[in-house]
Amino acid sequence: MALCSSSTSPELKCCCFDNLRGKNPSFNQPNQFLRIGDCYSNKGRVQVQASSQLSGHLEGSFMEKKRLQEPLSHRKLEFVRTLLIDNYDSYTYNIYQELSTINGVPPVVVRNDEWTWRDICRYLYEENAFDNIVISPGPGSPACPEDIGICLRVLLECWDVPILGVCLGHQALGYVHGADIVHAPEPVHGRLSEIEHNGDRLFHDIPSGQNSGFKVVRYHSLIIDADSLPKELIPIAWSNSADGFSYLGTLQSGEIPDAYESQSRQKILLSDISTQIKNGSYRHSIYSNRMRREVLMGIMHSTRPHYGVQFHPESIATCYGSKILRNFREITEDYWKRLRSPFVKERNVHYTGAESLLLREITRTSRSVNNSDELGREALRPRQLFCDLGDRRFGIQHSRRFEIQRSSIGVKCLKLTWRKFDHLASTVGGARNIFCELFGNNKAENTFWLDSSSTEKELLSFHHEKKDYEGLPFDFYGGYIGYIGYNLKVECGAASNHHKSRTPDACFFFADNVVVIDHLYDDVYILSLNEENTPMSTWLDATEQKLIGLRASSTRQLEEQNLHAPTVSRNKSAFISEVSRGDYVNNVENCLKYIKDGESYELCLTTQLRKRIGEIDSLGLYLHLREKNPAPYAAWLSFSKEDLCICCSSPERFLRLDKNDLLEAKPIKGTIARGSTPEEDEQLKLQLQYSEKDQAENLMIVDLLRNDLGRVCEPGSVHVPNLMNVESYATVHTMVSTICGKKHSNVSAVNCVRAAFPGGSMTGAPKLRSMEILESIESCSRGIYSGSIGYFSYNRTFDLNIVIRTVVIHEGEASIGAGGAIVALSNPEDEYEEMILKSSAPAKAVMYFD
């Protein structure tokens, strides 16, 4: 097989930006070009040139004269406007959410290759649109232009604007001034460290040192080499390289690992540091005694308002993260107060003037999903329309973008009619009997069942009356039900699909007649949708008569018919994996190399297991799977014209939007088998709960989902009501977290899905770079696996699962996807065993029925 080559060299021999590092180029030559060297990346060798012809304009008369004309202003900024430069990271919108509440106005987010240098100059210096800059984390190294984009030039030339660099941004601050970027003593991802600092303003009112309570989350494999730090950069925070705590471990008072070593240190005042810098003594006294044994966690420039932190203040598990960002706001306010300039006065009134124009322009040109008008026109158009049930079903074989005018969509006024039967479900045999009796004929072809153990074009055209569904205790009232395959990631930011799926990339029914069973109260509802001013369907009456006529005895007959299916098969061939055990272990090792080089924090590696099958009772298979492995987000789908059946026993919710515009995600990361005795089972449950590796996996995905929801939710609304809870199922214990947020009013339901798909628990973080790496490692398409099954209701709510623990039956073959998250702490052999464990329940079900 052919894989895309990429650089995994442990030596990081990138030699770009050699002309800029540690130098102050002449800004008096308007035609000067700065060559930014060569770099090898996963996209090949690249050369970049950057023009510095605007530099004289910036540092000459324009800025200095304008700032010296006005008297000193003591007025506070009413809000602080941040330019947030996104290095294609999956945590940037966590910073966005924090800054939105701290600054009083949301920051403007642009990717590191989205604006030209002329754009930066225009908005910073001509229109005075921003008060400070934050440079986000991201994959890769600041030594490679494709990873860091325009950030190095911003750090070098915007010497008069407050800047905070986070993780990769922190490394960029060191690199651009001459420091070396090297591998950390060990990669640290999703783990916490205690931080000691020198009392600088960035850490004002934050405790310091061992047992102080100041613990931070780290996601990095590379660091600034402290011994190479130039004199103009001051170390302000550090952590012992040997320390590292799991999140739950930090909650237990007194549980500090023995490996942690710390010396009692006095705080170093900034004035003392400045004195040491001037006399040249600072570097030797600090570095020789401290930095060689510790990892640099924070730096500042001696003469510029530039700061960097290696850790992630925006993480859900970082202590005092919001305080650090608030301190940066105060640093920004005091900086502008001290300048003799009109900026403080002008910038408070600029927001309704020039900046509103800026925001309109950014909204028009950026790739942000918050622009629902732009993305509303980028819907998915099916190349092949599979018609059945009155054109109520369609499948997307190969999706592509297209432009559609909303005015061309005819408005359909839908009328919902429904009936409720109190406490009926158990008396007629429960959900299983109801489904089989009403829809089980003809092998249940062209049917769906969204089960539980406890496309935008059309959606925009529906008009409905809320009074129609008042009193219904659920959010689905009819609409689209089906699946979204993993390959639709190309509609959500992924660059490409290297592997073609054997199944359609998406298939949906339009469900206008629905039976809903409320397990909590044992009630049954039947709902029917029809267009306004059309005759009411007779389906309600017919279905009501069938329900009333059902008896529990028919359940026993059905069980005898289905569960006594032949257990001895003539075709006893086992499932065959796309890759051998050795190849899977090698793939894990390749993932670990990418993680070590800083290309990803976590990679969710998967494979496919396949088996040729004969004639099989696919509904019986699902009923068997449902009985042996019940799950809260299980589903059955049958698309006869595609010869496709899906038997899903997923325990994981991808994303839900309810009628109150509340979004919820419930990612799973961390799995362990159940025990054979109650004592062993409880021991295994605790082993999972306190596993540092599994907690790191879960924390990384929680922060990723917070980011995805943060792109489409109101500022300050994203929260985590449940973090790392262990839930138990028939065969496994799993670690589950819950992330919630309030959807922006101008964001559509489909755009919420587009912002978060594929689910981060199936990709890793940062999501885009991780998907690129996985495409080069995995040998086949994931197909339906790793995608989502669920509904889009006509009232613009939705609920989607993550397609795992699933059997896909297509054209005489059963396939099962399985895998796991690879992190720095992963053991390759253990990862293979975890993949086999996750595939075992669905594989046993197929072997039983084949």
C-alpha positions in Angstrom: 0.0 0.0 0.0 1.1 3.6 -0.6 1.2 6.0 2.3 1.9 9.7 2.2 5.4 10.4 3.5 5.9 12.7 6.4 8.7 13.9 8.6 9.0 12.1 11.9 12.6 12.9 12.4 13.4 13.2 16.1 16.1 15.7 15.4 13.7 18.4 14.1 16.1 19.6 11.5 13.9 22.4 10.3 16.1 25.4 9.3 13.5 27.9 8.4 13.4 31.6 9.6 17.2 31.5 10.1 17.3 35.1 8.8 14.8 36.3 11.5 15.7 34.4 14.6 17.5 36.5 17.2 18.0 39.5 14.9 16.5 42.9 14.3 16.4 43.4 10.6 16.8 46.8 9.1 13.3 48.4 8.6 14.6 51.3 6.5 14.8 49.4 3.2 11.3 49.3 1.8 12.1 46.7 -0.9 13.9 44.3 1.4 12.7 40.7 1.4 13.4 38.3 4.2 13.9 34.8 3.0 12.4 32.3 5.4 14.4 29.3 4.5 13.4 25.7 3.9 11.4 23.2 5.9 10.4 19.6 5.5 6.9 18.9 6.7 4.2 16.3 6.0 3.4 18.2 2.8 6.9 18.2 1.4 9.6 20.8 1.2 8.4 24.4 1.1 10.0 27.7 0.7 8.4 30.9 2.0 9.2 34.6 1.4 7.9 37.4 3.4 8.1 41.1 2.4 9.2 43.6 5.0 8.4 46.7 2.9 5.8 47.9 5.4 8.2 47.8 8.3 9.5 51.3 7.9 5.9 52.5 7.8 5.1 50.7 11.1 8.1 51.7 13.1 8.7 55.1 11.7 6.7 58.3 11.7 3.2 56.7 11.5 3.1 55.0 14.8 5.4 57.1 16.9 4.0 60.5 15.8 0.4 59.3 16.3 1.1 58.0 19.8 3.1 61.0 21.0 0.6 63.6 20.0 -2.0 63.0 22.8 -1.7 63.4 26.6 -1.6 60.5 28.9 -5.1 59.0 29.5 -6.1 57.4 32.7 -9.3 56.0 31.4 -9.9 52.3 31.6 -10.8 50.3 28.5 -14.5 49.5 28.6 -13.6 46.3 26.7 -10.5 44.7 25.3 -10.5 43.6 21.7 -8.3 40.6 21.0 -7.1 39.3 17.7 -6.9 35.5 18.3 -4.6 33.8 15.7 -5.6 30.2 15.3 -2.8 27.7 14.5 -5.3 25.1 13.3 -5.7 23.9 16.8 -8.7 22.1 18.4 -8.6 24.2 21.6 -8.6 27.7 20.1 -12.3 28.2 20.8 -11.9 27.4 24.4 -9.6 30.5 24.6 -12.3 32.3 22.5 -15.0 31.5 25.1 -12.8 32.6 28.0 -11.8 35.9 26.4 -15.3 36.7 25.4 -16.4 36.9 29.0 -13.2 38.4 30.3 -12.7 41.0 27.7 -16.4 42.1 27.4 -16.5 41.4 23.7 -15.6 38.2 21.7 -12.2 38.1 20.0 -11.8 38.0 16.3 -10.5 34.6 15.2 -8.3 34.2 12.1 -6.2 31.3 11.0 -2.5 31.8 10.7 -2.6 31.8 6.9 -5.8 33.7 6.5 -4.6 37.3 6.6 -1.7 38.8 4.7 0.8 41.0 6.5 -0.9 43.9 4.9 -4.2 42.9 6.6 -2.5 42.7 10.0 -1.0 46.1 9.6 -4.3 47.6 8.4 -6.3 46.3 11.3 -3.7 46.9 14.0 -2.3 50.2 13.0 -4.6 52.0 10.6 -8.0 51.1 12.0 -6.8 50.5 15.6 -9.1 47.5 15.7 -7.3 45.5 18.3 -5.9 46.0 21.8 -3.9 42.8 22.0 -3.1 39.5 20.3 -3.3 36.0 21.5 -1.5 33.3 19.5 -3.1 29.9 20.0 -1.7 26.4 20.5 -1.3 24.1 17.5 0.4 21.0 16.1 3.9 20.9 14.9 6.8 23.3 15.5 7.4 27.0 15.2 10.4 26.1 13.0 8.1 25.1 10.2 6.2 27.8 8.2 3.2 25.7 7.5 2.7 25.2 11.2 3.2 28.7 12.4 2.1 30.9 9.5 2.3 34.6 10.0 2.8 34.4 13.8 6.6 34.7 13.8 6.4 38.0 11.9 3.7 39.3 14.2 5.9 38.5 17.2 9.0 40.1 15.6 7.5 43.2 14.2 4.5 44.0 16.4 6.8 45.0 19.2 4.3 47.6 20.5 1.2 45.4 20.9 0.6 43.2 23.9 0.9 39.5 22.8 0.3 36.3 24.7 1.5 33.0 23.1 0.0 29.7 24.3 1.9 26.4 23.9 3.0 26.7 20.2 2.6 30.5 20.5 4.9 30.4 23.5 7.5 28.3 21.6 7.2 30.8 18.7 8.1 33.7 21.0 11.2 31.9 22.1 12.1 30.7 18.6 11.8 34.1 16.8 14.3 35.6 19.3 16.8 32.9 18.9 15.9 30.1 21.3 16.1 26.5 20.2 13.0 24.2 20.1 13.8 20.7 21.3 12.0 17.5 22.4 10.7 17.6 26.0 12.2 15.0 28.4 8.9 13.2 27.7 5.7 14.1 25.8 3.1 15.4 28.2 -0.5 15.4 27.0 -3.6 15.7 29.1 -1.6 15.5 32.3 -1.2 18.1 35.1 1.9 19.7 36.6 2.5 22.0 39.5 3.9 25.4 38.5 6.3 27.7 40.2 6.5 31.3 39.0 8.4 34.5 39.9 5.5 36.7 40.8 5.3 38.4 37.4 2.1 40.3 36.7 0.8 37.5 34.4 0.6 35.4 37.6 -0.7 38.1 39.9 -2.6 36.7 42.9 -1.8 33.1 41.8 -0.1 30.8 44.3 3.2 29.2 43.4 5.1 26.0 44.0 4.6 22.6 45.5 1.2 21.9 47.1 0.1 25.5 46.3 -2.9 24.4 44.3 -1.6 25.9 41.1 -1.7 22.9 38.7 -2.0 23.3 34.9 -2.8 21.0 32.0 0.0 20.4 29.5 -0.3 19.3 25.8 3.1 19.3 24.3 6.0 17.2 23.1 8.4 20.1 22.3 9.8 22.8 24.6 12.0 25.8 24.5 15.6 24.8 25.4 16.2 26.9 28.5 20.0 27.0 27.9 19.5 28.7 24.5 17.2 31.4 25.8 18.5 34.9 24.8 19.0 37.6 27.4 16.0 39.6 26.2 13.7 36.7 27.1 13.0 36.3 30.9 11.9 33.0 32.4 8.9 33.6 34.6 7.5 30.1 35.3 8.8 26.5 35.3 7.8 23.0 36.3 9.9 20.0 37.3 10.1 17.7 34.2 9.5 14.6 36.3 6.2 15.7 37.8 2.9 14.8 36.3 -0.5 14.1 37.8 -3.8 12.7 36.6 -6.8 15.0 37.0 -8.5 12.9 39.6 -5.2 12.3 41.4 -4.9 16.0 42.0 -8.3 16.0 43.7 -7.1 13.8 46.4 -5.4 15.9 49.0 -1.9 14.9 49.9 -1.4 12.5 47.0 1.8 14.0 45.5 4.0 11.6 43.5 7.3 10.8 45.2 9.1 11.7 42.0 8.3 15.3 42.5 11.2 17.4 43.7 11.2 21.0 44.4 13.4 23.5 46.2 12.2 26.4 48.3 12.6 29.5 46.2 12.1 33.1 46.8 10.2 35.2 44.4 12.3 37.3 42.1 11.0 40.8 41.6 10.8 42.1 38.1 13.1 45.0 38.9 15.7 42.6 40.2 15.5 40.6 37.0 15.9 43.7 34.9 19.0 44.6 36.9 20.5 41.2 36.4 19.8 41.3 32.7 21.6 44.6 32.4 24.7 43.4 34.3 24.6 40.0 32.5 24.4 37.9 35.6 20.8 36.7 35.3 21.2 34.0 32.7 23.9 32.1 34.5 22.4 32.2 38.0 18.9 31.1 36.9 19.7 28.7 34.2 22.5 26.7 35.8 20.7 26.2 39.1 17.1 25.7 37.9 16.4 25.4 34.2 18.6 22.4 33.4 16.5 20.3 35.7 13.1 21.9 34.9 10.9 22.6 32.0 10.3 26.2 31.1 6.6 27.0 31.5 6.5 30.8 31.0 8.6 33.6 29.5 8.3 37.3 28.9 10.2 39.8 26.8 12.4 42.3 28.7 11.3 45.4 26.7 8.1 44.4 24.9 4.7 43.5 26.3 5.1 39.9 25.0 4.4 36.8 27.1 4.3 33.1 26.6 3.0 30.1 28.6 3.8 26.5 27.6 0.7 25.1 29.4 -2.9 25.5 28.5 -4.8 28.0 30.7 -8.0 27.4 28.8 -8.2 23.7 29.7 -11.1 22.6 31.9 -8.7 21.1 34.5 -6.2 24.0 34.7 -6.4 25.9 38.0 -6.3 29.7 37.7 -6.5 29.6 33.9 -9.1 32.4 33.8 -7.1 34.5 36.2 -4.1 34.3 33.9 -6.2 35.6 30.9 -7.7 38.3 33.2 -4.3 39.3 34.2 -3.3 39.6 30.6 -6.3 41.9 30.0 -5.1 44.1 32.9 -1.6 44.1 31.5 -3.1 45.3 28.2 -5.1 48.1 29.9 -2.1 49.4 31.8 0.1 49.3 28.8 -2.2 51.5 26.7 -2.8 53.8 29.7 1.0 54.5 29.9 1.2 55.5 26.2 0.8 59.1 25.1 -1.8 58.2 22.5 -5.4 58.6 21.6 -6.0 54.9 21.5 -7.8 54.5 24.9 -10.3 57.2 24.0 -10.7 56.3 20.4 -10.9 52.6 20.8 -13.8 52.8 23.2 -15.9 54.5 20.5 -14.3 52.7 17.5 -16.3 49.5 18.2 -19.4 50.9 16.6 -17.5 52.5 13.8 -14.5 51.1 12.0 -14.5 47.8 13.9 -18.1 47.0 13.0 -16.9 47.3 9.4 -14.0 45.0 10.2 -16.3 42.5 11.8 -18.6 42.5 8.8 -15.6 42.0 6.5 -14.2 39.2 8.6 -17.6 37.5 8.7 -17.9 37.7 5.0 -14.4 36.2 4.3 -13.5 33.9 7.2 -14.2 30.2 7.5 -15.9 30.5 10.8 -19.1 28.4 11.2 -20.8 31.2 13.0 -21.9 32.7 9.7 -25.1 30.7 9.2 -26.0 32.6 6.0 -22.8 31.6 4.3 -22.9 28.0 5.4 -26.6 27.7 4.8 -25.8 27.9 1.2 -23.2 25.2 1.4 -25.5 22.2 1.8 -24.9 18.6 0.8 -26.4 17.8 -2.6 -26.9 14.1 -3.4 -25.4 12.9 -6.7 -27.7 9.9 -6.7 -31.2 10.2 -5.3 -32.5 6.8 -4.2 -36.3 7.1 -4.2 -38.6 5.0 -2.1 -41.6 5.5 0.2 -42.8 8.4 -1.8 -39.4 10.0 -2.4 -38.9 10.1 1.4 -35.5 8.4 1.4 -32.1 9.5 -0.1 -28.5 8.5 0.1 -25.3 10.4 -0.7 -22.8 8.2 -2.6 -20.3 10.9 -3.2 -21.0 14.3 -1.6 -19.9 17.7 -2.9 -20.6 21.3 -2.1 -22.9 23.4 -4.2 -24.5 26.9 -4.0 -28.2 27.1 -3.3 -30.4 30.2 -3.0 -32.8 30.1 -0.1 -35.5 31.8 -2.2 -35.6 28.8 -4.5 -36.7 26.5 -1.6 -40.4 26.2 -1.4 -41.8 26.6 2.1 -43.7 23.5 3.4 -46.1 24.0 6.2 -46.2 20.8 8.2 -49.0 19.8 10.5 -48.3 17.3 13.3 -51.0 15.0 14.7 -50.3 12.7 17.5 -51.9 10.3 20.0 -50.7 9.0 23.4 -51.5 5.6 25.0 -50.7 5.7 28.7 -48.8 2.7 30.1 -49.3 0.6 27.0 -45.8 -0.5 26.1 -45.3 -3.3 28.7 -48.8 -4.6 28.2 -48.2 -5.3 24.5 -44.7 -6.7 24.9 -42.5 -3.6 24.9 -40.5 -1.9 22.2 -39.2 -5.1 20.7 -42.7 -6.5 20.1 -44.1 -3.2 18.9 -41.4 -2.8 16.3 -41.5 -6.4 15.1 -45.3 -6.5 14.8 -45.7 -3.2 13.1 -42.6 -3.2 10.9 -41.0 -6.7 11.0 -42.6 -8.1 7.8 -40.5 -8.5 4.7 -37.3 -8.7 6.7 -38.0 -5.2 8.1 -36.7 -3.7 4.8 -36.6 0.1 4.7 -37.2 0.6 8.4 -35.3 2.3 11.2 -35.2 1.9 15.0 -33.5 4.4 17.2 -33.2 2.3 20.3 -32.3 2.9 23.9 -31.8 0.7 26.9 -33.1 3.2 29.5 -29.7 17.8 5.8 -30.1 21.2 5.8 -31.8 22.0 2.5 -35.1 20.6 3.4 -34.9 21.5 7.0 -34.8 25.2 6.2 -37.9 24.9 4.1 -40.1 23.5 6.9 -42.5 25.8 8.7 -44.2 24.5 11.9 -46.4 25.6 14.8 -45.0 25.0 18.2 -48.5 24.4 19.6 -48.6 21.2 17.5 -46.1 19.4 19.7 -46.8 21.0 23.1 -47.1 18.2 25.7 -44.7 15.8 24.0 -41.8 14.9 26.4 -39.3 14.3 23.6 -37.8 16.3 20.7 -38.3 14.2 17.6 -41.6 14.9 15.9 -40.8 13.6 12.4 -38.0 14.4 9.9 -34.8 12.8 8.7 -33.4 9.6 10.2 -30.3 7.9 9.0 -26.5 8.1 9.2 -23.6 10.3 8.3 -20.5 8.4 7.3 -17.0 9.3 8.4 -16.0 10.4 4.9 -18.3 13.4 5.2 -15.5 14.9 7.2 -14.5 16.7 4.0 -17.6 18.8 4.4 -16.4 19.8 7.9 -12.8 21.0 7.3 -10.9 17.9 6.5 -8.6 18.3 3.4 -9.5 15.0 1.6 -10.5 11.4 1.7 -7.7 9.1 0.7 -9.9 6.0 0.9 -13.2 5.6 -0.9 -16.1 4.2 1.2 -17.8 1.0 0.1 -21.1 2.2 1.5 -22.9 5.5 0.6 -21.4 8.4 2.6 -24.9 9.2 4.0 -28.4 7.8 3.9 -31.6 9.1 5.4 -35.3 8.4 5.5 -37.8 11.1 5.8 -40.1 9.8 8.6 -43.6 11.2 8.6 -45.1 8.3 10.5 -43.4 7.5 13.8 -44.0 5.4 16.9 -42.3 6.6 20.1 -42.0 4.6 23.3 -41.3 6.4 26.6 -39.4 3.9 28.7 -39.6 6.0 31.8 -43.4 6.1 32.0 -44.2 3.1 29.7 -46.2 5.3 27.4 -46.6 4.9 23.6 -47.0 7.8 21.2 -47.9 7.6 17.5 -47.2 10.7 15.4 -48.1 11.6 11.8 -46.9 14.5 9.7 -48.6 15.8 6.6 -48.5 19.0 4.7 -51.1 21.7 5.7 -54.4 21.6 3.8 -53.9 18.0 2.8 -56.1 15.1 3.9 -55.0 13.5 7.2 -53.3 10.1 6.8 -55.2 7.0 7.9 -52.0 5.7 9.4 -52.9 6.9 12.9 -56.1 5.0 13.0 -54.7 1.8 11.5 -51.7 1.8 13.9 -53.8 2.5 16.9 -55.9 -0.6 16.1 -52.7 -2.7 15.7 -51.3 -1.5 19.0 -54.4 -2.2 21.0 -54.6 -5.7 19.4 -51.1 -6.6 20.4 -50.6 -9.1 23.2 -47.5 -9.9 25.2 -47.8 -13.6 24.2 -46.7 -12.6 20.7 -43.4 -11.5 22.3 -42.7 -15.0 23.5 -43.5 -16.5 20.1 -41.1 -14.0 18.5 -38.4 -14.8 20.9 -38.7 -18.5 20.2 -38.6 -17.8 16.5 -35.6 -15.5 16.6 -33.5 -16.9 19.5 -33.7 -20.5 18.3 -32.0 -19.6 15.0 -29.3 -22.1 13.9 -26.2 -21.8 16.1 -24.2 -24.2 14.0 -23.0 -22.6 10.7 -21.5 -24.1 7.7 -19.4 -21.0 7.3 -17.5 -20.8 10.5 -14.8 -18.5 9.1 -13.7 -15.8 11.6 -13.5 -12.1 11.0 -10.3 -11.0 9.2 -8.7 -7.7 10.2 -7.5 -5.3 7.5 -4.1 -5.3 9.2 -2.3 -8.1 11.1 -1.4 -7.8 14.8 2.1 -6.9 13.9 1.0 -4.2 11.4 -1.5 -2.7 14.0 1.3 -2.6 16.6 3.6 -0.9 14.0 0.8 1.6 13.3 0.6 2.4 17.0 4.3 3.0 17.1 4.0 5.4 14.1 1.3 7.3 16.0 3.6 7.6 19.0 6.3 9.0 16.7 4.0 11.7 15.5 3.0 12.5 19.1 6.6 12.7 20.1 7.3 15.2 17.3 4.4 17.4 18.4 2.2 16.7 15.4 -0.7 15.5 17.6 -1.7 15.2 21.2 -3.8 12.1 20.6 -4.5 9.9 17.6 -7.6 7.7 17.5 -6.3 4.8 15.4 -8.8 2.3 13.9 -9.1 -0.7 11.6 -11.8 -2.8 10.0 -12.6 -6.5 10.6 -14.5 -8.2 7.8 -16.3 -11.5 7.2 -18.1 -12.9 4.2 -21.6 -14.0 5.2 -24.4 -15.9 3.6 -28.1 -15.3 4.0 -28.5 -13.8 7.5 -31.5 -12.7 9.5 -30.2 -9.1 10.1 -33.1 -8.1 12.3 -32.6 -11.2 14.4 -29.0 -10.3 14.6 -29.8 -6.8 15.9 -32.3 -8.2 18.4 -29.7 -10.6 19.7 -27.1 -7.8 19.9 -29.7 -5.6 21.7 -30.3 -8.4 24.3 -26.6 -9.3 24.9 -25.2 -5.8 24.7 -27.9 -3.1 25.4 -26.8 0.4 24.9 -28.4 3.9 25.3 -27.7 5.0 21.7 -28.4 1.7 19.8 -30.0 1.8 16.4 -31.2 -0.4 13.5 -31.3 0.9 9.9 -32.3 -1.1 6.8 -31.8 0.4 3.3 -32.9 -2.4 0.9 -31.9 -0.8 -2.4 -28.4 -0.4 -1.2 -28.4 -3.9 0.3 -27.4 -2.3 3.5 -28.3 -3.0 7.2 -26.8 -1.4 10.2 -26.9 -3.1 13.7 -25.6 -0.5 16.2 -25.1 -0.9 20.0 -23.4 2.4 20.6 -23.1 3.6 24.2 -21.9 7.1 23.0 -23.8 10.3 22.2 -22.1 12.5 19.6 -24.2 15.6 19.8 -27.7 16.6 20.7 -29.7 19.9 20.2 -32.9 20.1 22.1 -35.9 22.4 21.6 -34.4 24.9 24.1 -31.3 25.3 21.9 -29.1 23.5 24.4 -26.3 21.4 22.9 -24.9 18.3 24.6 -22.0 16.0 23.8 -21.1 12.9 25.8 -17.7 11.6 24.6 -16.3 8.2 25.8 -12.6 7.7 26.3 -11.4 4.9 28.5 -12.7 1.3 28.3 -12.0 -1.8 30.4 -13.7 -5.3 30.4 -16.2 -6.3 33.1 -15.0 -8.6 35.8 -16.2 -12.2 36.3 -17.0 -11.6 40.0 -18.5 -8.6 41.8 -15.2 -8.0 43.6 -13.1 -8.2 40.4 -15.7 -6.0 38.5 -15.4 -3.3 41.2 -11.6 -3.5 41.1 -11.5 -3.1 37.3 -13.9 -0.2 37.6 -11.6 1.6 40.0 -8.6 0.7 37.9 -10.3 2.6 35.0 -11.4 5.5 37.1 -7.9 6.2 38.3 -5.9 5.3 35.2 -3.7 8.2 34.3 -3.6 7.2 30.7 -7.4 7.0 30.4 -7.9 10.2 32.3 -5.5 11.9 29.9 -7.4 10.6 26.9 -10.7 11.7 28.3 -9.5 15.2 29.3 -8.0 15.8 25.8 -11.3 15.0 24.1 -13.3 17.0 26.7 -11.2 20.0 25.9 -11.7 19.3 22.1 -15.5 19.1 22.5 -15.5 22.3 24.5 -13.7 23.9 21.6 -16.2 22.5 19.0 -19.2 23.6 21.0 -17.5 26.9 21.7 -17.6 27.7 17.9 -21.4 27.7 17.8 -22.4 28.5 21.4 -23.0 31.8 23.3 -19.9 33.1 25.1 -19.6 31.8 28.6 -22.3 29.1 28.1 -20.1 26.1 27.5 -19.7 24.0 30.7 -18.9 20.4 31.8 -21.5 19.1 34.3 -19.9 15.7 34.4 -16.2 15.0 34.0 -14.8 11.4 33.8 -17.7 9.5 35.2 -17.5 5.7 34.8 -20.6 4.1 33.3 -21.1 0.3 33.2 -22.5 -1.8 30.3 -23.0 -5.5 29.7 -19.4 -6.2 28.6 -17.4 -3.1 29.5 -16.9 -0.1 31.8 -16.4 3.2 30.1 -15.3 6.7 31.1 -17.8 9.3 30.0 -17.9 13.1 30.3 -20.7 15.5 29.4 -20.2 18.9 27.7 -23.1 21.4 27.3 -23.7 24.9 25.8 -26.3 27.3 24.6 -26.5 27.5 20.8 -26.1 30.9 19.1 -29.5 32.0 17.8 -28.1 32.6 14.3 -26.5 29.1 13.9 -28.5 26.4 12.2 -28.8 22.8 13.4 -26.7 21.4 10.6 -24.0 24.0 11.2 -23.7 22.8 14.8 -23.0 19.3 13.4 -20.6 20.6 10.9 -18.7 22.4 13.6 -18.1 19.2 15.6 -18.1 16.3 13.0 -16.5 13.8 13.1 -16.8 13.3 16.9 -13.5 14.2 18.5 -13.4 10.9 20.4 -12.9 9.2 16.9 -10.2 11.6 15.6 -7.9 12.8 18.3 -6.6 16.3 18.8 -5.8 18.7 17.2 -8.6 17.3 15.0 -7.6 18.5 11.5 -4.0 17.5 11.7 -4.9 14.2 13.5 -7.3 13.3 10.7 -4.5 13.9 8.1 -2.1 11.7 9.9 -4.6 8.9 10.4 -5.5 9.0 6.7 -1.9 8.3 5.9 -1.6 5.4 8.5 -5.0 3.6 8.1 -5.3 1.3 5.1 -9.0 1.6 4.3 -12.0 3.8 4.7 -13.9 3.8 8.0 -17.2 4.0 6.1 -20.2 4.3 8.4 -18.0 3.5 11.5 -16.8 6.6 13.3 -19.7 8.5 11.8 -23.1 9.2 13.4 -26.6 7.7 13.4 -29.7 9.7 14.5 -32.3 12.2 13.5 -32.8 15.7 12.3 -36.3 16.7 13.4 -38.4 19.1 11.3 -38.5 21.5 14.2 -34.6 21.7 13.9 -33.6 19.6 16.8 -31.3 16.6 16.4 -29.7 13.8 18.3 -26.8 11.8 16.9 -24.7 9.0 18.3 -21.1 7.9 17.6 -21.1 4.8 15.4 -19.1 2.3 17.5 -19.8 -1.3 18.6 -21.6 -1.7 15.2 -22.1 -4.4 12.6 -22.5 -3.1 9.0 -24.0 -5.7 6.6 -23.4 -4.7 3.0 -23.4 -6.8 -0.2 -22.8 -10.1 1.5 -20.2 -8.9 3.9 -20.3 -8.0 7.6 -17.8 -5.4 8.8 -16.9 -4.1 12.3 -14.8 -1.0 13.0 -12.7 -0.9 16.1 -9.7 1.0 17.5 -8.6 3.2 20.4 -6.9 6.5 21.3 -3.1 6.6 21.1 -1.5 8.9 23.6 2.1 9.3 24.8 1.5 6.8 27.6 0.1 4.1 25.2 1.6 0.6 25.0 1.3 -0.8 21.5 0.4 -4.4 22.6 -2.2 -3.1 25.0 -3.8 -1.0 22.3 -4.2 -4.0 20.1 -5.9 -5.9 22.9 -8.2 -3.0 23.5 -9.2 -2.9 19.8 -10.0 -6.7 19.9 -12.0 -6.2 23.1 -14.2 -3.5 21.6 -15.0 -5.6 18.5 -15.7 -8.8 20.5 -19.4 -8.2 21.3 -20.6 -7.4 17.8 -18.3 -10.1 16.3 -19.8 -12.8 18.6 -23.3 -11.8 17.6 -22.5 -12.2 13.9 -20.8 -15.6 14.5 -23.9 -16.7 16.4 -26.2 -15.9 13.5 -24.1 -16.6 10.4 
